[in-house]
């Protein structure tokens, strides 16, 4: 499926040192730049900046690649991959990647187009979750998204 012109489909590829399969965090952005390599570098910088997402993910996890598929007007998507070897920093006695934080995204726009969700693997400690499988409290995780 083609990406809308001016937007980019992005993903972070994460690898845990004890797990054989990688996990992906996928999302879309309204891209300003028109070069997919530039967009990939900007998205990578957003992940690795101080106080960003890397600080909430287990320190056994490494960001190995950032992929971008930039929509164009009338043609195939332009794609780029920014390879990296960036280690996350949170020391968690955590869960496997199939037990992930589910973030519900909502906007002022109504209907299905105004909402979404994102899964964050390796971002939970065993003490963050109650027996009812919900987060222990609003302060359990730092602010992940603006």
Order of alpha helices (4+ residues) and beta strands (2+ residues): beta-beta-alpha-beta-beta-beta-beta
